[in-house]
Amino acid sequence: MEAFTAGLISLDEALNTMLNRMTPVQESETLLLPQAQGRITASAVISPMDVPSFDNSAMDGYAVRLADLATGTALPIAGKAFAGVPFTGEWPAGTCIRIMTGAPVPAGCDAVVMQEQTEQQGDAIRITAEVRAGQNIRRIGEDIRQGSEVLQAGTRLGAAELPLLASLGIAQVDVLRPLRVAIFSTGDELQSPGQPLAAGQIYDTNRFAVHLMLNKLGCEVIDLGIIRDNPDLLRAAFIEADARADVVISSGGVSVGEADYTKQMLEELGEVTFWKLAIKPGKPFAFGRLQNSWFCGLPGNPVSAMLTFYQLVQPLLAKLSGQQGSALPPRQKVRSAGALKKSPGRLDFQRGILRRNAEGELEVISTGHQGSHIFSSWHQANCFIVLERERGSVQPGEWVEVEPFNTLLEG
């Protein structure tokens, strides 16, 4: 086993090596909010206003002054306040104002009494519960203060962030430019979906999967297609990709076969930083530098390609795009609902289903056969079962670490 894993570097070492070399893009542009979905903020966003911008009612009920409650008598209703239509008249002593949720509270109001804590007595109301100063009033700036930072630089803009900016009256935002990523697959055995297969050919799953994931990450994709096992064609593809992209991603050709030219081209046109990892699946993953771009070489095996893109390329693209924080969700410990096969030597990412058992406790179960050719398991799984490098097989009931899939692998 030691001979088999000699020269392999750990996932953490590989990630640290990659990310420590990344400098985020600097070019930015200004976009209207509807166009900024999925983009990364180029600078901090500062609130131009207080939210709420005025004291308002948190309930449907009645605006009151504490001094008017001293006698305990019913309070006549002197007027009404609605959202967008505040009460502006005289407010006589010993009366209350009917008020709706979101309406500005009248000047002098000490509290809002919810209507469920009142009794109607003709044109007056009697309060049936204790009243505290400030109850049911949303104060100016309680949510956001004018001049405060609402989003930091490096925030990916989505369905939570963009409406927040809209609520502040912000119509446009400065964002970093999207990454340009060139992709191609290598191999005489590959054929594009929709075309007939010749003897010994398979369909090019990897490039299609990578393209979809890059779209989700907001990258501009430069698809160079399938490159046959010819050094001259591969060299030309590398040169074109390097001239057009920030990152070049290939699939296949990073193993040790006679026709695996990718590593050879990388050494000729740039540099190889590493190309063998102590993970399963995904050992033959290459990382390096071309003249103008970074290079990631995914394994040709579809499961291995997906795994290495998710665990290695995704964090690299996040760092390079300027996104702050981890691109991967935190892991957690749960019990395995079944036995898991594993041999010591490599960090193992098995596809699993995280679920609740009859007692309501989280547990994980394998999707079944973990062969690196079983691509259908991605559709069944919702997490990785992460088994330590030196760990052996797992028995039912043992604690294991799981990493739930993020949105990259969701529909």
C-alpha positions as CSV (number, residue, x, y, z in Angstrom):
1,M,0.0,0.0,0.0
2,E,2.8,2.4,0.8
3,A,4.3,1.9,-2.7
4,F,0.9,2.5,-4.3
5,T,0.5,5.8,-2.4
6,A,4.1,7.0,-2.6
7,G,4.3,10.5,-4.1
8,L,0.6,11.2,-3.7
9,I,-0.2,14.5,-1.9
10,S,-3.1,15.1,0.4
11,L,-6.3,17.0,-0.5
12,D,-5.5,19.7,2.0
13,E,-2.0,20.1,0.7
14,A,-3.2,20.4,-2.8
15,L,-5.9,22.9,-1.9
16,N,-3.5,25.1,0.1
17,T,-1.0,25.0,-2.7
18,M,-3.5,26.1,-5.3
19,L,-5.3,28.7,-3.2
20,N,-2.2,30.3,-1.9
21,R,-1.2,31.1,-5.5
22,M,-4.5,32.6,-6.5
23,T,-4.9,36.4,-6.8
24,P,-8.5,37.4,-7.5
25,V,-9.4,39.3,-10.6
26,Q,-9.5,43.1,-10.2
27,E,-11.5,44.3,-13.2
28,S,-15.0,45.4,-12.4
29,E,-18.2,46.7,-14.0
30,T,-21.4,48.4,-12.8
31,L,-24.6,46.4,-13.5
32,L,-28.3,47.0,-12.8
33,L,-29.6,44.6,-10.1
34,P,-31.5,42.2,-12.4
35,Q,-28.2,41.7,-14.3
36,A,-26.1,41.1,-11.2
37,Q,-27.5,37.7,-10.3
38,G,-24.6,35.3,-9.3
39,R,-22.0,38.0,-9.6
40,I,-19.4,39.0,-6.9
41,T,-19.4,42.4,-5.3
42,A,-16.3,44.4,-6.2
43,S,-16.5,46.6,-3.1
44,A,-18.4,46.9,0.1
45,V,-22.0,48.1,-0.3
46,I,-22.9,51.0,2.2
47,S,-26.5,51.7,3.1
48,P,-27.7,55.1,1.9
49,M,-30.6,55.2,4.4
50,D,-31.9,53.9,7.7
51,V,-34.1,50.8,7.6
52,P,-36.8,51.3,8.7
53,S,-36.7,54.9,7.6
54,F,-39.3,55.9,10.2
55,D,-40.9,54.5,13.4
56,N,-43.7,52.2,12.3
57,S,-46.2,49.7,13.7
58,A,-45.3,46.0,13.9
59,M,-49.0,45.0,14.4
60,D,-52.5,45.8,13.4
61,G,-53.9,47.5,16.5
62,Y,-54.0,50.8,18.3
63,A,-51.4,53.5,18.9
64,V,-51.6,54.8,22.5
65,R,-49.9,57.2,24.9
66,L,-49.1,55.7,28.3
67,A,-50.5,58.8,30.1
68,D,-53.9,58.2,28.5
69,L,-54.0,54.7,30.1
70,A,-53.8,55.8,33.7
71,T,-57.6,55.9,34.3
72,G,-58.2,52.5,32.8
73,T,-61.2,53.9,30.9
74,A,-62.1,53.1,27.3
75,L,-60.3,55.2,24.7
76,P,-62.2,56.8,21.8
77,I,-60.7,56.2,18.4
78,A,-59.5,59.6,17.1
79,G,-58.3,58.6,13.6
80,K,-56.6,55.9,11.5
81,A,-53.1,55.3,10.2
82,F,-52.3,53.0,7.3
83,A,-49.1,51.9,5.5
84,G,-48.5,54.8,3.1
85,V,-51.2,56.9,4.6
86,P,-50.1,58.2,8.0
87,F,-52.3,59.9,10.6
88,T,-51.7,63.7,10.3
89,G,-54.5,65.2,12.3
90,E,-54.8,66.4,15.9
91,W,-54.6,63.7,18.5
92,P,-56.7,64.7,21.5
93,A,-55.7,63.6,25.0
94,G,-57.5,60.5,26.2
95,T,-57.9,58.9,22.8
96,C,-56.1,56.3,20.6
97,I,-55.3,55.9,16.9
98,R,-56.3,52.8,14.9
99,I,-53.1,51.7,13.1
100,M,-52.1,49.0,10.6
101,T,-48.9,47.1,10.3
102,G,-46.2,49.2,8.6
103,A,-48.0,52.5,9.2
104,P,-45.9,55.4,10.7
105,V,-46.7,55.8,14.4
106,P,-48.2,59.2,15.2
107,A,-46.0,61.7,17.0
108,G,-46.2,61.2,20.8
109,C,-47.1,57.5,20.5
110,D,-45.6,55.4,23.3
111,A,-46.8,51.9,22.3
112,V,-48.9,49.9,19.9
113,V,-51.5,47.5,21.4
114,M,-52.4,44.6,19.2
115,Q,-56.1,44.4,18.4
116,E,-56.3,40.9,20.0
117,Q,-55.6,42.6,23.4
118,T,-58.5,45.1,23.1
119,E,-62.3,45.0,23.3
120,Q,-64.5,47.1,21.1
121,Q,-67.0,49.4,23.0
122,G,-68.9,51.4,20.4
123,D,-66.5,53.9,19.0
124,A,-63.9,53.3,21.7
125,I,-61.7,50.4,22.8
126,R,-60.8,49.0,26.2
127,I,-57.3,47.5,26.6
128,T,-57.3,44.1,28.2
129,A,-53.5,43.5,28.7
130,E,-50.6,45.3,30.3
131,V,-48.9,47.9,28.0
132,R,-45.1,48.4,27.9
133,A,-43.4,51.5,26.5
134,G,-42.2,50.9,23.0
135,Q,-44.0,47.6,22.4
136,N,-44.9,46.7,18.8
137,I,-43.0,49.6,17.4
138,R,-40.3,49.1,14.8
139,R,-37.7,51.9,15.5
140,I,-36.0,53.9,12.8
141,G,-32.7,52.2,11.8
142,E,-33.5,49.1,13.9
143,D,-32.6,46.8,10.9
144,I,-29.9,48.8,9.1
145,R,-28.3,52.1,10.0
146,Q,-27.5,54.7,7.3
147,G,-23.7,54.5,6.5
148,S,-23.4,50.9,7.7
149,E,-21.9,48.1,5.6
150,V,-24.7,45.8,4.3
151,L,-22.6,43.6,2.0
152,Q,-18.8,43.1,2.1
153,A,-16.6,43.0,-0.9
154,G,-16.5,39.4,-2.3
155,T,-20.2,38.6,-1.7
156,R,-21.9,36.5,-4.3
157,L,-25.2,38.2,-5.1
158,G,-28.3,36.0,-5.0
159,A,-31.9,35.9,-4.0
160,A,-31.1,37.1,-0.5
161,E,-28.7,39.8,-1.4
162,L,-30.2,41.5,-4.4
163,P,-33.7,42.2,-2.8
164,L,-31.8,43.6,0.2
165,L,-30.1,46.2,-2.1
166,A,-33.4,46.9,-3.8
167,S,-35.0,47.6,-0.3
168,L,-32.4,50.3,0.1
169,G,-33.2,52.0,-3.2
170,I,-30.0,50.8,-4.7
171,A,-30.5,50.3,-8.5
172,Q,-27.0,49.2,-9.5
173,V,-24.0,47.6,-8.0
174,D,-20.2,47.3,-8.8
175,V,-19.2,43.6,-9.5
176,L,-16.1,41.9,-10.5
177,R,-15.9,40.6,-14.1
178,P,-16.8,36.9,-14.5
179,L,-13.9,34.4,-15.0
180,R,-13.2,33.2,-18.5
181,V,-12.8,29.4,-18.4
182,A,-11.7,27.3,-21.4
183,I,-12.7,23.6,-21.4
184,F,-11.9,20.7,-23.7
185,S,-11.9,16.9,-23.5
186,T,-9.2,14.6,-24.9
187,G,-9.3,11.2,-26.3
188,D,-10.0,9.2,-29.5
189,E,-12.7,7.2,-27.6
190,L,-14.9,10.3,-27.0
191,Q,-18.0,11.3,-29.0
192,S,-20.4,14.2,-28.5
193,P,-24.0,13.3,-27.4
194,G,-26.3,13.0,-30.4
195,Q,-23.7,11.4,-32.6
196,P,-23.4,7.7,-33.3
197,L,-20.8,5.7,-31.4
198,A,-18.1,3.8,-33.3
199,A,-16.7,0.6,-31.9
200,G,-15.0,1.3,-28.5
201,Q,-16.3,4.9,-28.2
202,I,-18.2,6.5,-25.3
203,Y,-20.0,9.8,-24.9
204,D,-18.2,12.8,-23.6
205,T,-19.9,13.2,-20.2
206,N,-17.2,15.2,-18.5
207,R,-17.1,18.3,-20.7
208,F,-20.9,18.6,-20.5
209,A,-21.0,18.3,-16.7
210,V,-18.1,20.8,-16.3
211,H,-19.9,23.2,-18.6
212,L,-23.1,23.0,-16.5
213,M,-21.2,23.6,-13.3
214,L,-19.3,26.5,-14.7
215,N,-22.5,28.1,-15.8
216,K,-23.8,27.8,-12.2
217,L,-20.7,29.5,-10.9
218,G,-21.2,32.4,-13.2
219,C,-18.2,31.8,-15.5
220,E,-17.9,32.6,-19.1
221,V,-17.3,29.3,-20.8
222,I,-15.1,28.8,-23.9
223,D,-15.8,25.3,-25.1
224,L,-13.1,24.0,-27.4
225,G,-14.8,20.6,-27.9
226,I,-13.1,17.2,-28.1
227,I,-9.4,17.1,-28.9
228,R,-8.1,13.8,-30.4
229,D,-5.0,12.0,-29.1
230,N,-2.6,14.0,-31.3
231,P,0.2,16.1,-29.8
232,D,-0.1,18.8,-32.4
233,L,-3.9,19.2,-32.0
234,L,-3.5,19.2,-28.2
235,R,-0.7,21.8,-28.4
236,A,-2.9,24.0,-30.5
237,A,-5.8,23.7,-28.1
238,F,-3.6,24.6,-25.1
239,I,-2.2,27.6,-26.9
240,E,-5.7,28.9,-27.9
241,A,-7.2,28.2,-24.5
242,D,-4.3,30.0,-22.7
243,A,-4.7,33.0,-24.9
244,R,-8.4,33.4,-24.2
245,A,-9.0,32.3,-20.6
246,D,-8.1,32.8,-17.0
247,V,-8.4,29.1,-16.3
248,V,-8.0,26.1,-18.6
249,I,-9.7,22.9,-17.7
250,S,-9.2,19.7,-19.6
251,S,-10.6,16.2,-19.0
252,G,-8.6,13.1,-19.6
253,G,-5.0,12.6,-20.6
254,V,-3.5,13.0,-17.1
255,S,-2.9,9.3,-16.4
256,V,0.1,7.3,-17.4
257,G,-1.1,5.8,-20.7
258,E,1.0,6.0,-23.9
259,A,-1.6,8.4,-25.5
260,D,-2.0,10.6,-22.4
261,Y,-0.3,13.8,-23.7
262,T,-1.8,16.4,-21.4
263,K,0.9,16.4,-18.8
264,Q,3.5,16.4,-21.5
265,M,2.0,19.5,-23.1
266,L,1.7,21.2,-19.7
267,E,5.4,20.6,-19.1
268,E,6.3,21.9,-22.6
269,L,4.1,25.1,-22.4
270,G,4.0,25.9,-18.7
271,E,4.7,24.1,-15.4
272,V,3.3,21.2,-13.5
273,T,2.8,21.8,-9.8
274,F,1.3,18.4,-8.9
275,W,-0.6,15.7,-10.7
276,K,-1.3,12.8,-8.3
277,L,-3.5,13.1,-5.2
278,A,-4.1,10.8,-2.3
279,I,-7.9,10.8,-2.8
280,K,-10.4,8.3,-4.2
281,P,-11.8,8.8,-6.7
282,G,-9.7,11.3,-8.5
283,K,-6.0,10.4,-8.0
284,P,-4.8,11.6,-11.5
285,F,-5.6,15.3,-11.1
286,A,-3.1,17.8,-12.5
287,F,-2.6,21.5,-11.5
288,G,-0.2,23.9,-13.1
289,R,0.5,27.2,-14.8
290,L,0.4,28.2,-18.4
291,Q,1.8,31.5,-19.7
292,N,-1.4,33.5,-19.1
293,S,-3.7,31.1,-17.2
294,W,-4.0,28.5,-14.6
295,F,-4.5,24.9,-15.6
296,C,-6.6,22.1,-14.0
297,G,-6.5,18.6,-15.6
298,L,-9.4,16.4,-14.6
299,P,-9.3,12.6,-14.8
300,G,-11.1,11.1,-17.7
301,N,-13.3,8.9,-15.5
302,P,-16.6,10.8,-15.1
303,V,-17.1,10.2,-11.4
304,S,-13.5,11.2,-10.7
305,A,-13.8,14.3,-12.9
306,M,-16.9,15.4,-11.0
307,L,-15.4,14.8,-7.6
308,T,-12.1,16.7,-8.4
309,F,-14.0,19.6,-10.0
310,Y,-16.2,19.9,-6.9
311,Q,-13.5,19.5,-4.3
312,L,-10.6,21.3,-6.0
313,V,-11.6,23.4,-9.0
314,Q,-14.7,24.9,-7.3
315,P,-12.6,26.5,-4.4
316,L,-10.0,27.6,-6.9
317,L,-12.6,29.4,-9.1
318,A,-14.2,31.0,-6.0
319,K,-10.9,32.4,-4.8
320,L,-9.9,33.6,-8.3
321,S,-13.3,35.2,-8.8
322,G,-12.9,37.3,-5.6
323,Q,-15.5,35.4,-3.6
324,Q,-15.0,35.5,0.2
325,G,-15.5,32.5,2.4
326,S,-15.4,28.8,1.8
327,A,-17.0,27.5,-1.4
328,L,-17.7,24.1,0.3
329,P,-20.2,23.5,3.1
330,P,-19.0,22.4,6.6
331,R,-18.8,18.7,7.3
332,Q,-20.7,17.0,10.2
333,K,-20.5,13.7,12.1
334,V,-23.4,11.2,11.7
335,R,-23.8,7.4,12.1
336,S,-23.5,5.1,9.1
337,A,-26.7,3.2,8.5
338,G,-24.8,0.4,6.7
339,A,-21.4,-1.1,6.1
340,L,-18.9,0.8,3.9
341,K,-16.0,-0.8,2.1
342,K,-12.7,1.0,2.1
343,S,-9.0,0.3,2.0
344,P,-6.4,2.5,3.9
345,G,-4.2,4.7,1.8
346,R,-6.4,7.5,0.3
347,L,-9.0,9.9,1.5
348,D,-12.2,8.4,0.2
349,F,-15.3,10.4,-1.0
350,Q,-18.2,8.0,-1.3
351,R,-21.6,9.1,-2.6
352,G,-24.2,8.9,0.2
353,I,-27.8,9.8,1.2
354,L,-28.1,11.9,4.3
355,R,-31.5,11.2,5.9
356,R,-33.4,11.0,9.2
357,N,-34.1,7.6,10.7
358,A,-37.3,6.5,12.6
359,E,-36.0,8.2,15.8
360,G,-35.5,11.5,13.9
361,E,-31.7,11.3,14.0
362,L,-29.5,12.1,11.1
363,E,-27.8,9.1,9.5
364,V,-26.1,8.3,6.2
365,I,-26.4,5.4,3.8
366,S,-24.3,4.6,0.8
367,T,-25.8,4.9,-2.7
368,G,-24.5,1.4,-3.4
369,H,-21.6,0.4,-5.6
370,Q,-18.9,3.1,-5.4
371,G,-17.1,2.2,-8.6
372,S,-15.7,5.3,-10.4
373,H,-17.8,4.4,-13.5
374,I,-21.1,4.5,-11.6
375,F,-22.2,8.0,-12.7
376,S,-25.9,7.4,-11.9
377,S,-25.0,7.6,-8.1
378,W,-24.7,11.4,-8.4
379,H,-28.4,11.6,-9.1
380,Q,-29.2,9.5,-6.0
381,A,-26.8,11.1,-3.6
382,N,-27.1,14.3,-1.6
383,C,-23.8,14.2,0.2
384,F,-20.2,12.8,0.3
385,I,-19.3,10.3,3.0
386,V,-15.7,11.4,3.7
387,L,-13.6,8.5,5.1
388,E,-10.1,9.4,6.5
389,R,-7.0,8.4,4.6
390,E,-5.9,5.6,6.9
391,R,-9.4,4.3,7.8
392,G,-10.5,0.9,6.7
393,S,-14.0,-0.4,6.2
394,V,-16.9,1.0,8.3
395,Q,-19.4,-1.1,10.2
396,P,-23.1,-0.1,10.7
397,G,-23.5,2.3,13.5
398,E,-20.0,3.8,13.3
399,W,-19.6,7.6,13.2
400,V,-18.5,9.0,9.8
401,E,-18.0,12.5,8.4
402,V,-20.4,13.7,5.8
403,E,-20.3,16.8,3.5
404,P,-23.7,17.8,2.2
405,F,-23.8,18.9,-1.4
406,N,-24.0,22.6,-2.1
407,T,-26.0,24.2,-4.9
408,L,-23.5,23.2,-7.5
409,L,-24.8,19.6,-7.5
410,E,-28.5,20.5,-7.0
411,G,-31.1,20.7,-9.7
